[in-house]
Amino acid sequence: MRTLPDLLQPPLNLVFVGINPGEQSARAAHYYAHPGNGFWPALAASPLVDRPLTPEDDRSLPLTERIGFTDVVKRVVTDSTDVTAAELRASAPAFRRRIGYASPRAVCFTSTRAFDVLFPKIRPANGWGRQPVTIEGAQAWVMPSTSGRAMRHREHVHRVLQELAAELATPPGRSRIAVA
């Protein structure tokens, strides 16, 4: 099965980063396309966009909203727990090159595991939001997974997206959020 293409046409303000493309997303050829995934409703409810969204909107967002998409690992797998820590680490150089090309102001991981493998011992438990590291010059953010299995953390997804929108509304070079 073919992987999802990176949607990283610069200039971007934000890139959402998954662990890997899921099979349903790869089949649909759109990011976060599994019907149980809450990514699109959460993004649509945030100040980052001003309209309802579906997975089919992913290709227009780099141009209309300056929001891009990629995954750390480009291998299609149904269950992201099948992606090993070693595979995540091995994919890091190519991932960093893709982020460098897109040169966004912020990168937001849409689950914690990939971030925690790439940046061990940086994020405290339930420490969602902006992190004290950068990725190719971009602020690093982490939100809980939007998978249907992570429904109990949905309020934190909304909070992170609100904070991220406020940060991106601030002119480059000035930050609204202090990072410890």
Sequence and secondary structure as in RCSB ss.txt:
>XXXX:A:sequence
MRTLPDLLQPPLNLVFVGINPGEQSARAAHYYAHPGNGFWPALAASPLVDRPLTPEDDRSLPLTERIGFTDVVKR
VVTDSTDVTAAELRASAPAFRRRIGYASPRAVCFTSTRAFDVLFPKIRPANGWGRQPVTIEGAQAWVMPSTSGRA
MRHREHVHRVLQELAAELATPPGRSRIAVA
>XXXX:A:secstr
      B  SS SEEEEESS  HHHHHHTSTT STT  HHHHHHTSTT SS   GGGTTTHHHHT EEEEESS S
  SSGGGS HHHHHHHHHHHHHHHHHH  SEEEESSHHHHHHHSTTTS TT  EEEEEEETTEEEEE    SGGG
GGGHHHHHHHHHHHHHHHHS TT  SS   
